[in-house]
Amino acid sequence: MKKIIQQKIFHHLLKNNIENFIGVPDSTFKFFIDEGIKMNKTIIANREDEAIGIAAGMTLSNSNSVVFMQNAGFANSLSTITSLIDLYQIPLIFVIGWRGFLKNDAPEHEKIGKIQPELLTSIKLKNRVIDETNWKQNCNWALNNIKKNTSVALIIRGDTLG
Amino acid sequence: MDREEAIEVICSCITDEIVVSANGFISRDLFSILDKNTNFYMIGSMGLASSIGLGIALKNPKKQVIVFDGDGNVLMNLGSLVTIGSLKVRNFIHILFDNHIHESTGGQPTTSRQIKIENIAKESNYKIFSVSTKKQLKAVFEKTKQKKGPILISVKIKRGKNVNKRITLAPIEIKTRFMKSISK
């Protein structure tokens, strides 16, 4: 996804009362993350479950949060999503990279990339894949969902092999 | 002193502080001894009490946040000590109930006997206090409330005798009343 679009997504979320962007970095949307660091809205956590914990604490303090991660990190987060975020109904927007759906991507992404849609479905985390044309509409969809106390995921595909 | 006795001592000193308590017996004890709307009891997600406490502390800089944690819990999310220390959160008191075992699951050993969690926390910019009696704990807790965090109070405890009942509040109820209490 183009740098300018990634930056627009960040500012759109920021403008709509998302005050915290906590996560583990992903090259797929590095310009989105850089924007948060520049604006002093971002904490880089050591692990994805830690990031979810910090963001949950902020959301419990009535301050809305995004948690970002790679798809490998999403696999690390399954227990925290089910036993913290779902259990207490703490609304978060997850921004998750998606590698491994292209042929010949790096081998560590292959299996987890293939099963990512099924994983999202089986833990019942509502999600949409965002691209350069639908990003605003899908960000608004996510913002509306957290107002209703529902966590959702926005998926950004890695469209180049890195 | 066992965990329940240590929690009783701390609860006798608590006024309007926010408390985040780790899953397992720690949350059950707190619920039995001093149930308050400003307590956030964790049911599952072992290891994350300190991360949740960090998020709350950063967003409520005028309130003191106290995290009740265990050695097994801290070891499961060791990176959290580094994040907390690097952010220099002033309103953060981390209480470690250290019995060197996973007591809630039957007493299996942790590694906190061989590797001191206090030393790792110290390297991570925490101020460290270590206590093993009720008297010391009361004195140190009262003193640390005045100090700038992050602070770790390592409380050496014995294996407990009593197991308190499960938390009878639904998780959503814990969340809702907690959010209301801190938005005042």
Chai-1 contact restraints between the chains, C-beta under 6 A:
chainA,res_idxA,chainB,res_idxB,connection_type,confidence,min_distance_angstrom,max_distance_angstrom,comment,restraint_id
A,N46,B,G79,contact,1.0,0.0,6.0,A-B,restraint_1
A,R47,B,G79,contact,1.0,0.0,6.0,A-B,restraint_2
A,E50,B,S51,contact,1.0,0.0,6.0,A-B,restraint_3
A,E50,B,N77,contact,1.0,0.0,6.0,A-B,restraint_4
A,E50,B,G79,contact,1.0,0.0,6.0,A-B,restraint_5
A,E50,B,S80,contact,1.0,0.0,6.0,A-B,restraint_6
A,G53,B,L48,contact,1.0,0.0,6.0,A-B,restraint_7
A,G53,B,S51,contact,1.0,0.0,6.0,A-B,restraint_8
A,G53,B,I52,contact,1.0,0.0,6.0,A-B,restraint_9
A,I54,B,S51,contact,1.0,0.0,6.0,A-B,restraint_10
A,I54,B,L54,contact,1.0,0.0,6.0,A-B,restraint_11
A,I54,B,G55,contact,1.0,0.0,6.0,A-B,restraint_12
A,A56,B,I52,contact,1.0,0.0,6.0,A-B,restraint_13
A,G57,B,I52,contact,1.0,0.0,6.0,A-B,restraint_14
A,G57,B,G55,contact,1.0,0.0,6.0,A-B,restraint_15
A,G57,B,I56,contact,1.0,0.0,6.0,A-B,restraint_16
A,M58,B,G55,contact,1.0,0.0,6.0,A-B,restraint_17
A,M58,B,K59,contact,1.0,0.0,6.0,A-B,restraint_18
A,L60,B,M179,contact,1.0,0.0,6.0,A-B,restraint_19
A,S61,B,I56,contact,1.0,0.0,6.0,A-B,restraint_20
A,S61,B,K59,contact,1.0,0.0,6.0,A-B,restraint_21
A,S61,B,N60,contact,1.0,0.0,6.0,A-B,restraint_22
A,N62,B,S183,contact,1.0,0.0,6.0,A-B,restraint_23
A,S63,B,K59,contact,1.0,0.0,6.0,A-B,restraint_24
A,T80,B,S45,contact,1.0,0.0,6.0,A-B,restraint_25
A,S83,B,G44,contact,1.0,0.0,6.0,A-B,restraint_26
A,S83,B,S45,contact,1.0,0.0,6.0,A-B,restraint_27
A,L84,B,S45,contact,1.0,0.0,6.0,A-B,restraint_28
A,L87,B,P171,contact,1.0,0.0,6.0,A-B,restraint_29
A,Y88,B,P171,contact,1.0,0.0,6.0,A-B,restraint_30
A,Y88,B,K175,contact,1.0,0.0,6.0,A-B,restraint_31
A,Q89,B,I172,contact,1.0,0.0,6.0,A-B,restraint_32
